């Protein structure tokens, strides 16, 4: 986090304080992380949903795949020593999953079955 937090919030002259806790403080209607709370020895900060994937990025050149994850925090002597974001997928949670549609097609479903699965109540008809 010493690498990623400065991109979303200014740090004091002391640099990054000891992190004593990290929690998901808000989720969205789709169950994604809407806000992350990072607790320091002296105070805390809240990281807004759009910045969470950047703060928890696994590598400098790679974003966390999705904000759909469960967070596991490991502490030693009151300090966070490990964070695990166990993902529940990737993407935006709106509309059709391209990989899911490919899997359904490979399993033998036709486009009608695939589209009505992702868009319930859709009526497919020829208009020309």
C-alpha positions in Angstrom: 0.0 0.0 0.0 3.0 2.3 0.4 3.2 2.1 -3.4 -0.5 2.6 -4.2 -2.1 4.8 -1.5 -0.2 8.0 -2.5 -1.9 7.9 -5.9 -5.3 8.5 -4.3 -4.6 10.4 -1.1 -1.8 12.6 0.1 0.5 11.2 2.9 1.9 13.3 5.7 5.6 14.0 5.9 6.0 10.9 8.1 5.0 8.6 5.1 2.7 5.7 5.6 1.7 5.0 9.2 1.2 1.5 10.5 -2.0 0.1 9.1 -4.0 -1.5 11.9 -7.1 -2.5 10.0 -8.7 -2.6 6.5 -12.4 -3.1 6.1 -15.0 -2.9 3.4 -17.1 0.0 4.7 -19.7 0.0 1.9 -20.8 -2.2 -0.9 -22.8 -1.3 -4.0 -26.2 -2.8 -4.9 -24.4 -5.3 -7.1 -22.3 -6.4 -4.1 -19.1 -4.8 -5.2 -16.8 -2.9 -2.9 -18.1 0.7 -2.8 -15.7 2.0 -0.2 -12.6 0.7 1.6 -11.7 1.9 5.1 -8.0 1.9 6.0 -7.3 2.4 9.7 -3.9 3.8 10.8 -2.5 4.2 14.3 -3.7 7.8 14.1 -6.8 8.1 12.1 -8.2 6.5 9.0 -9.0 7.2 5.4 -11.8 6.1 3.1 -11.0 5.0 -0.4 -13.9 5.5 -2.8 -15.1 2.6 -5.0 -13.5 3.8 -8.3 -10.1 3.9 -6.6 -10.2 0.6 -4.7 -9.0 -1.5 -7.6 -6.0 0.8 -8.0 -5.1 0.8 -4.3 -5.3 -3.0 -4.1 -3.5 -3.6 -7.4 -1.4 -6.7 -7.3 1.4 -5.3 -9.6 2.4 -1.8 -10.5 1.2 -2.3 -14.1 -2.0 -4.2 -13.3 -5.3 -3.2 -11.8 -7.2 -5.6 -9.5 -9.6 -7.4 -11.9 -12.8 -6.3 -10.2 -14.3 -4.7 -7.2 -16.3 -7.9 -6.6 -14.3 -9.5 -3.9 -14.2 -10.6 -0.2 -11.4 -9.2 1.9 -9.4 -11.3 4.4 -7.1 -9.4 6.7 -4.3 -10.9 8.6 -2.8 -9.0 11.6 0.3 -9.5 13.6 0.8 -7.5 16.8 -2.0 -5.2 15.9 -0.6 -4.4 12.4 -2.0 -5.6 9.1 0.5 -7.9 7.6 -1.4 -9.4 4.7 -4.5 -8.6 2.7 -6.2 -11.1 0.4 -8.9 -9.9 -2.0 -10.7 -13.2 -3.1 -12.4 -12.2 -6.4 -15.9 -13.1 -7.5 -15.3 -12.4 -11.1 -14.3 -9.6 -13.4 -16.2 -7.0 -15.3 -18.8 -4.4 -14.8 -21.8 -6.5 -13.7 -24.0 -5.0 -16.4 -25.3 -6.9 -19.3 -23.9 -10.0 -20.9 -20.7 -11.7 -19.8 -18.7 -12.4 -23.0 -16.9 -15.4 -21.5 -20.1 -16.8 -20.1 -21.8 -16.5 -23.5 -18.8 -18.3 -25.2 -19.1 -21.1 -22.6 -22.9 -21.4 -23.3 -22.3 -21.5 -27.0 -19.6 -24.2 -26.7 -22.1 -26.2 -24.5 -24.5 -26.1 -27.4 -26.9 -23.2 -26.6 -28.0 -21.0 -29.5 -28.1 -17.2 -29.5 -31.7 -17.1 -28.5 -31.1 -19.2 -25.3 -28.0 -17.2 -24.5 -29.6 -13.8 -24.9 -32.7 -14.6 -23.0 -30.6 -16.0 -20.1 -28.7 -12.7 -19.8 -31.7 -10.4 -20.6 -34.7 -12.1 -19.0 -38.0 -11.0 -20.5 -36.4 -10.2 -23.9 -38.5 -11.1 -26.9 -36.3 -12.0 -29.9 -37.9 -11.4 -33.3 -37.0 -10.6 -36.8 -37.8 -6.9 -37.6 -36.8 -6.8 -41.3 
